[in-house]
């Protein structure tokens, strides 16, 4: 009996010794809805699907280094085996992925499923890192501090934070000046008047407390969305067994769905919360009011697709409904 117990203990020890743990770099605070809604469930599914051979440990709030822009390089450099970021922060590396964020290309309701149904169109951009998870988000809308925006004329001359080059082109077409900055800087910049407004989805009302520093929210026009991805260090991924690679990729695809569902729910809650705040106004554009914005947006989409070339038009054709 004693020898049997000892053998079992040695087997468990051997299993533990060969288990691999991947560090997951997350720039968002541990209280962000994505953590409980998607990232921890993703980690749990990796462990479950791999039978415990591969685990994922979350490092939230920039524990492995601050700043969302730097997440991609941290994965490439092996500081973390996994990292969450937005392709818009390294736009020149992911022009095809960012075609999916252009106005009028993707549907909010079916966007993530459409991305995965056509995932092979994006894979050429992921030679240096492994694409583990990819999802679309709620549309970027316009938060402004002091000025209500109901027409392109209202936004002219304002300084508007943008999350990506494509959103910058859109804001520029509307007549404003785009300002690139990570999400973590929006609150202070809006509060102090460094910027007049920000393009971001309505999860920001609570997740980044923009309801405290913006008084107006304009919605209803064709605009960009900001896709997110989880990437893996290629060498670390290649060192995994085939079974563990499969477990990670399956969990990543399922995590895309969870993240998208979390994001859309929190965005809806953020829109409602903003509307309920004293002295705040949600400006819901009518189709007639949105038309001038949309005409300018169509021009931006056509321009970016033409400039991107390659399979950009094929991506638009595949994703557009």
SEKEKOL-976270 format. One record per residue (C-alpha): residue number from 1; residue in three letters; x, y, z. Coordinates in steps of 0.5 Angstrom, whole numbers, plus 2048, in hexadecimal, padded with zeros to 3 digits. Each point is the difference from the previous one (the first is absolute). Example, Ala and Ser with C-alpha at 12.3 -4.5 7.8 and 13.67 -1.06 7.14 Angstrom:
% residues 2
+-----+------+-----+-----+-----+
:  nr : rest :   u :   v :   w :
+-----+------+-----+-----+-----+
:   1 :  ALA : 819 : 7F7 : 810 :
:   2 :  SER : 802 : 807 : 7FE :
+-----+------+-----+-----+-----+
END
This chain:
% residues 321
+-----+------+-----+-----+-----+
:  nr : rest :   u :   v :   w :
+-----+------+-----+-----+-----+
:   1 :  UNK : 800 : 800 : 800 :
:   2 :  UNK : 806 : 805 : 802 :
:   3 :  UNK : 803 : 7FF : 7F9 :
:   4 :  UNK : 7FA : 801 : 7FD :
:   5 :  UNK : 7FF : 807 : 803 :
:   6 :  UNK : 807 : 801 : 7FF :
:   7 :  UNK : 7FF : 7FF : 7F9 :
:   8 :  UNK : 7FA : 804 : 7FF :
:   9 :  UNK : 803 : 806 : 804 :
:  10 :  UNK : 806 : 7FF : 7FB :
:  11 :  UNK : 7FC : 800 : 7FA :
:  12 :  UNK : 7FC : 807 : 802 :
:  13 :  UNK : 807 : 803 : 802 :
:  14 :  UNK : 802 : 7FE : 7F9 :
:  15 :  UNK : 7FA : 803 : 7FD :
:  16 :  UNK : 801 : 806 : 804 :
:  17 :  UNK : 807 : 801 : 7FD :
:  18 :  UNK : 7FE : 7FF : 7F9 :
:  19 :  UNK : 7FA : 805 : 800 :
:  20 :  UNK : 801 : 807 : 7FD :
:  21 :  UNK : 7FE : 806 : 802 :
:  22 :  UNK : 7FF : 806 : 7FB :
:  23 :  UNK : 800 : 807 : 803 :
:  24 :  UNK : 7FA : 805 : 7FD :
:  25 :  UNK : 802 : 807 : 800 :
:  26 :  UNK : 7FA : 804 : 801 :
:  27 :  UNK : 800 : 808 : 800 :
:  28 :  UNK : 7F9 : 801 : 803 :
:  29 :  UNK : 7FE : 800 : 807 :
:  30 :  UNK : 7FE : 7FA : 804 :
:  31 :  UNK : 7F9 : 803 : 801 :
:  32 :  UNK : 7FF : 800 : 7F8 :
:  33 :  UNK : 7FA : 7FC : 7FE :
:  34 :  UNK : 805 : 7FD : 7FB :
:  35 :  UNK : 804 : 7FC : 805 :
:  36 :  UNK : 7FA : 7FD : 804 :
:  37 :  UNK : 7FC : 7FF : 7F9 :
:  38 :  UNK : 805 : 7FD : 7FB :
:  39 :  UNK : 807 : 800 : 803 :
:  40 :  UNK : 7FF : 7FC : 806 :
:  41 :  UNK : 7FC : 7FB : 7FC :
:  42 :  UNK : 805 : 800 : 7FB :
:  43 :  UNK : 805 : 7FE : 805 :
:  44 :  UNK : 7FB : 7FB : 803 :
:  45 :  UNK : 7FF : 7FD : 7F9 :
:  46 :  UNK : 807 : 7FF : 7FE :
:  47 :  UNK : 801 : 7FC : 806 :
:  48 :  UNK : 7FA : 7FC : 7FF :
:  49 :  UNK : 801 : 7FE : 7F9 :
:  50 :  UNK : 808 : 7FE : 801 :
:  51 :  UNK : 7FE : 7FC : 806 :
:  52 :  UNK : 804 : 805 : 805 :
:  53 :  UNK : 807 : 7FF : 7FB :
:  54 :  UNK : 7FF : 807 : 7FE :
:  55 :  UNK : 7FE : 806 : 805 :
:  56 :  UNK : 7FF : 807 : 7FF :
:  57 :  UNK : 801 : 806 : 806 :
:  58 :  UNK : 7FD : 806 : 7FF :
:  59 :  UNK : 805 : 807 : 801 :
:  60 :  UNK : 7FB : 805 : 800 :
:  61 :  UNK : 801 : 808 : 801 :
:  62 :  UNK : 806 : 800 : 7FC :
:  63 :  UNK : 804 : 7FC : 805 :
:  64 :  UNK : 805 : 7FD : 7FB :
:  65 :  UNK : 801 : 807 : 7FD :
:  66 :  UNK : 7FB : 806 : 7FF :
:  67 :  UNK : 7FD : 803 : 7FA :
:  68 :  UNK : 7FB : 7FC : 7FB :
:  69 :  UNK : 804 : 802 : 7FA :
:  70 :  UNK : 806 : 7FC : 803 :
:  71 :  UNK : 7FD : 7FA : 800 :
:  72 :  UNK : 801 : 7FD : 7F9 :
:  73 :  UNK : 808 : 801 : 801 :
:  74 :  UNK : 7FF : 7FD : 807 :
:  75 :  UNK : 7FD : 7FA : 7FD :
:  76 :  UNK : 806 : 800 : 7FA :
:  77 :  UNK : 805 : 801 : 806 :
:  78 :  UNK : 7FE : 7FA : 804 :
:  79 :  UNK : 7FE : 804 : 806 :
:  80 :  UNK : 7FA : 7FD : 800 :
:  81 :  UNK : 7FD : 7FA : 7FC :
:  82 :  UNK : 7FA : 803 : 7FF :
:  83 :  UNK : 7FD : 807 : 7FF :
:  84 :  UNK : 7FA : 804 : 7FF :
:  85 :  UNK : 800 : 806 : 7FC :
:  86 :  UNK : 7FD : 804 : 7FA :
:  87 :  UNK : 802 : 7FF : 7F9 :
:  88 :  UNK : 7FF : 807 : 7FF :
:  89 :  UNK : 806 : 802 : 805 :
:  90 :  UNK : 805 : 7FD : 7FB :
:  91 :  UNK : 7FC : 802 : 7FA :
:  92 :  UNK : 805 : 7FF : 7FA :
:  93 :  UNK : 801 : 7F9 : 803 :
:  94 :  UNK : 7F9 : 7FE : 7FF :
:  95 :  UNK : 7FD : 804 : 7FA :
:  96 :  UNK : 7FC : 7FA : 7FE :
:  97 :  UNK : 7FD : 7FE : 807 :
:  98 :  UNK : 7FE : 808 : 800 :
:  99 :  UNK : 7FC : 800 : 7FA :
: 100 :  UNK : 7FB : 7FC : 804 :
: 101 :  UNK : 7FF : 807 : 805 :
: 102 :  UNK : 7FE : 804 : 7FA :
: 103 :  UNK : 7FA : 803 : 800 :
: 104 :  UNK : 7FA : 7FC : 7FC :
: 105 :  UNK : 804 : 7FA : 800 :
: 106 :  UNK : 7FE : 7FC : 806 :
: 107 :  UNK : 7FA : 7FF : 804 :
: 108 :  UNK : 800 : 801 : 807 :
: 109 :  UNK : 7FC : 7FA : 801 :
: 110 :  UNK : 803 : 7FB : 7FC :
: 111 :  UNK : 807 : 803 : 7FF :
: 112 :  UNK : 804 : 7FB : 804 :
: 113 :  UNK : 7FD : 7FA : 7FD :
: 114 :  UNK : 801 : 803 : 7F9 :
: 115 :  UNK : 808 : 801 : 802 :
: 116 :  UNK : 801 : 7F9 : 802 :
: 117 :  UNK : 7FC : 7FD : 7FA :
: 118 :  UNK : 805 : 804 : 7FC :
: 119 :  UNK : 806 : 7FF : 804 :
: 120 :  UNK : 805 : 7FE : 7FB :
: 121 :  UNK : 7FF : 806 : 7FC :
: 122 :  UNK : 804 : 804 : 806 :
: 123 :  UNK : 805 : 7FA : 802 :
: 124 :  UNK : 805 : 803 : 7FB :
: 125 :  UNK : 801 : 806 : 805 :
: 126 :  UNK : 802 : 7FB : 806 :
: 127 :  UNK : 807 : 7FD : 7FE :
: 128 :  UNK : 804 : 803 : 806 :
: 129 :  UNK : 7FA : 7FE : 806 :
: 130 :  UNK : 7FB : 7FB : 800 :
: 131 :  UNK : 7F9 : 803 : 7FF :
: 132 :  UNK : 7FC : 7FD : 806 :
: 133 :  UNK : 7FA : 804 : 801 :
: 134 :  UNK : 7FC : 805 : 7FC :
: 135 :  UNK : 7FA : 804 : 801 :
: 136 :  UNK : 7FC : 806 : 7FD :
: 137 :  UNK : 7FD : 805 : 805 :
: 138 :  UNK : 7FB : 805 : 801 :
: 139 :  UNK : 800 : 806 : 7FB :
: 140 :  UNK : 804 : 806 : 802 :
: 141 :  UNK : 7FC : 806 : 802 :
: 142 :  UNK : 801 : 807 : 801 :
: 143 :  UNK : 801 : 802 : 808 :
: 144 :  UNK : 801 : 808 : 800 :
: 145 :  UNK : 801 : 804 : 806 :
: 146 :  UNK : 7FD : 807 : 7FF :
: 147 :  UNK : 7FD : 800 : 7F9 :
: 148 :  UNK : 7FA : 7FC : 7FD :
: 149 :  UNK : 801 : 7FD : 7F9 :
: 150 :  UNK : 7FA : 7FF : 7FC :
: 151 :  UNK : 804 : 801 : 7F9 :
: 152 :  UNK : 807 : 800 : 7FD :
: 153 :  UNK : 800 : 808 : 801 :
: 154 :  UNK : 7FF : 7FF : 807 :
: 155 :  UNK : 807 : 7FC : 801 :
: 156 :  UNK : 804 : 804 : 7FB :
: 157 :  UNK : 806 : 803 : 804 :
: 158 :  UNK : 7FF : 7FB : 806 :
: 159 :  UNK : 806 : 7FC : 802 :
: 160 :  UNK : 7FE : 7F9 : 801 :
: 161 :  UNK : 803 : 7FA : 802 :
: 162 :  UNK : 800 : 7FA : 7FC :
: 163 :  UNK : 802 : 7F9 : 801 :
: 164 :  UNK : 803 : 7FE : 7F9 :
: 165 :  UNK : 803 : 803 : 7F9 :
: 166 :  UNK : 7F9 : 7FE : 7FD :
: 167 :  UNK : 7FC : 804 : 805 :
: 168 :  UNK : 805 : 806 : 800 :
: 169 :  UNK : 7FE : 800 : 7F8 :
: 170 :  UNK : 7F9 : 800 : 802 :
: 171 :  UNK : 800 : 806 : 805 :
: 172 :  UNK : 804 : 804 : 7FB :
: 173 :  UNK : 7FB : 7FF : 7FB :
: 174 :  UNK : 7FB : 802 : 804 :
: 175 :  UNK : 804 : 807 : 801 :
: 176 :  UNK : 803 : 7FE : 807 :
: 177 :  UNK : 808 : 7FF : 802 :
: 178 :  UNK : 801 : 7F9 : 802 :
: 179 :  UNK : 805 : 7FF : 806 :
: 180 :  UNK : 803 : 7F9 : 801 :
: 181 :  UNK : 800 : 7FE : 807 :
: 182 :  UNK : 7FF : 7F9 : 804 :
: 183 :  UNK : 7F9 : 800 : 804 :
: 184 :  UNK : 804 : 800 : 807 :
: 185 :  UNK : 801 : 808 : 7FE :
: 186 :  UNK : 7F9 : 802 : 7FE :
: 187 :  UNK : 7FD : 802 : 807 :
: 188 :  UNK : 806 : 805 : 802 :
: 189 :  UNK : 800 : 803 : 7F9 :
: 190 :  UNK : 7F9 : 801 : 7FF :
: 191 :  UNK : 7FF : 803 : 807 :
: 192 :  UNK : 806 : 805 : 7FF :
: 193 :  UNK : 7FE : 802 : 7F9 :
: 194 :  UNK : 806 : 7FD : 7FC :
: 195 :  UNK : 7FB : 7FC : 7FC :
: 196 :  UNK : 7F8 : 802 : 7FF :
: 197 :  UNK : 7FE : 7FA : 7FF :
: 198 :  UNK : 801 : 7F8 : 7FF :
: 199 :  UNK : 7FE : 7FB : 7FB :
: 200 :  UNK : 7FF : 7F9 : 804 :
: 201 :  UNK : 7FB : 7FB : 801 :
: 202 :  UNK : 7FB : 801 : 806 :
: 203 :  UNK : 803 : 7FC : 805 :
: 204 :  UNK : 804 : 806 : 801 :
: 205 :  UNK : 7FB : 803 : 804 :
: 206 :  UNK : 801 : 7FC : 806 :
: 207 :  UNK : 806 : 7FC : 7FE :
: 208 :  UNK : 805 : 806 : 7FF :
: 209 :  UNK : 7FB : 805 : 804 :
: 210 :  UNK : 7FF : 804 : 7FA :
: 211 :  UNK : 7F9 : 802 : 803 :
: 212 :  UNK : 803 : 804 : 805 :
: 213 :  UNK : 804 : 805 : 7FB :
: 214 :  UNK : 7FB : 800 : 7F9 :
: 215 :  UNK : 7F9 : 803 : 800 :
: 216 :  UNK : 7FE : 7FE : 7F9 :
: 217 :  UNK : 800 : 7F9 : 7FC :
: 218 :  UNK : 7FE : 800 : 7F9 :
: 219 :  UNK : 7FE : 7F9 : 7FD :
: 220 :  UNK : 7FD : 7FE : 7FA :
: 221 :  UNK : 805 : 801 : 7FA :
: 222 :  UNK : 804 : 7FB : 7FC :
: 223 :  UNK : 806 : 800 : 804 :
: 224 :  UNK : 806 : 7FB : 802 :
: 225 :  UNK : 801 : 7FB : 805 :
: 226 :  UNK : 806 : 7FD : 803 :
: 227 :  UNK : 802 : 7F9 : 800 :
: 228 :  UNK : 804 : 7FD : 805 :
: 229 :  UNK : 804 : 7FA : 800 :
: 230 :  UNK : 804 : 7FB : 804 :
: 231 :  UNK : 807 : 7FE : 7FE :
: 232 :  UNK : 805 : 7FB : 802 :
: 233 :  UNK : 808 : 800 : 7FF :
: 234 :  UNK : 801 : 7FB : 7FA :
: 235 :  UNK : 806 : 7FD : 803 :
: 236 :  UNK : 7FC : 7FE : 807 :
: 237 :  UNK : 7FA : 7FE : 7FB :
: 238 :  UNK : 805 : 7FB : 7FC :
: 239 :  UNK : 803 : 7FD : 806 :
: 240 :  UNK : 7F9 : 7FE : 802 :
: 241 :  UNK : 7FE : 7F9 : 7FF :
: 242 :  UNK : 7FB : 7FF : 7FA :
: 243 :  UNK : 7FA : 7FF : 805 :
: 244 :  UNK : 802 : 806 : 804 :
: 245 :  UNK : 800 : 804 : 7FA :
: 246 :  UNK : 7F9 : 7FE : 7FE :
: 247 :  UNK : 7FE : 801 : 807 :
: 248 :  UNK : 802 : 807 : 800 :
: 249 :  UNK : 7FD : 802 : 7F9 :
: 250 :  UNK : 7FA : 7FD : 802 :
: 251 :  UNK : 7FF : 804 : 806 :
: 252 :  UNK : 802 : 806 : 7FD :
: 253 :  UNK : 7FB : 7FF : 7FB :
: 254 :  UNK : 7FB : 7FF : 805 :
: 255 :  UNK : 803 : 806 : 804 :
: 256 :  UNK : 7FE : 804 : 7FA :
: 257 :  UNK : 7F9 : 7FF : 801 :
: 258 :  UNK : 800 : 801 : 807 :
: 259 :  UNK : 804 : 807 : 7FF :
: 260 :  UNK : 7FB : 802 : 7FB :
: 261 :  UNK : 7FA : 7FF : 804 :
: 262 :  UNK : 803 : 803 : 806 :
: 263 :  UNK : 802 : 806 : 7FC :
: 264 :  UNK : 7F9 : 801 : 7FD :
: 265 :  UNK : 7FC : 7FF : 807 :
: 266 :  UNK : 805 : 805 : 803 :
: 267 :  UNK : 7FF : 805 : 7FA :
: 268 :  UNK : 7F9 : 800 : 801 :
: 269 :  UNK : 800 : 801 : 807 :
: 270 :  UNK : 805 : 806 : 7FF :
: 271 :  UNK : 7FB : 803 : 7FB :
: 272 :  UNK : 7FA : 800 : 805 :
: 273 :  UNK : 805 : 802 : 806 :
: 274 :  UNK : 802 : 806 : 7FC :
: 275 :  UNK : 7F9 : 802 : 7FE :
: 276 :  UNK : 7FE : 800 : 808 :
: 277 :  UNK : 805 : 804 : 802 :
: 278 :  UNK : 7FE : 807 : 802 :
: 279 :  UNK : 802 : 806 : 7FB :
: 280 :  UNK : 802 : 7FA : 7FB :
: 281 :  UNK : 7FD : 800 : 7F9 :
: 282 :  UNK : 800 : 7FA : 7FB :
: 283 :  UNK : 7FF : 802 : 7F9 :
: 284 :  UNK : 7FD : 7FB : 7FC :
: 285 :  UNK : 800 : 802 : 7F9 :
: 286 :  UNK : 7FA : 7FF : 7FB :
: 287 :  UNK : 802 : 7FD : 7F9 :
: 288 :  UNK : 7FF : 807 : 7FD :
: 289 :  UNK : 805 : 803 : 805 :
: 290 :  UNK : 805 : 7FA : 800 :
: 291 :  UNK : 800 : 800 : 7F8 :
: 292 :  UNK : 805 : 806 : 7FF :
: 293 :  UNK : 805 : 7FC : 805 :
: 294 :  UNK : 7FF : 7F9 : 7FC :
: 295 :  UNK : 801 : 803 : 7FA :
: 296 :  UNK : 807 : 802 : 802 :
: 297 :  UNK : 801 : 7FA : 804 :
: 298 :  UNK : 7FF : 7FC : 7F9 :
: 299 :  UNK : 806 : 804 : 7FD :
: 300 :  UNK : 804 : 7FE : 805 :
: 301 :  UNK : 7FF : 7F9 : 800 :
: 302 :  UNK : 801 : 800 : 7F8 :
: 303 :  UNK : 806 : 804 : 801 :
: 304 :  UNK : 803 : 7FB : 805 :
: 305 :  UNK : 7FE : 7FA : 7FC :
: 306 :  UNK : 804 : 802 : 7FA :
: 307 :  UNK : 806 : 802 : 804 :
: 308 :  UNK : 800 : 7FA : 803 :
: 309 :  UNK : 800 : 7FC : 7FA :
: 310 :  UNK : 801 : 7F8 : 800 :
: 311 :  UNK : 7FA : 7FD : 803 :
: 312 :  UNK : 7FD : 806 : 803 :
: 313 :  UNK : 7FA : 800 : 7FB :
: 314 :  UNK : 7FF : 7F8 : 801 :
: 315 :  UNK : 800 : 801 : 808 :
: 316 :  UNK : 7FB : 806 : 7FF :
: 317 :  UNK : 7FC : 7FB : 7FB :
: 318 :  UNK : 800 : 7FB : 805 :
: 319 :  UNK : 7FE : 804 : 806 :
: 320 :  UNK : 7FB : 805 : 7FD :
: 321 :  UNK : 7F9 : 7FE : 801 :
+-----+------+-----+-----+-----+
END
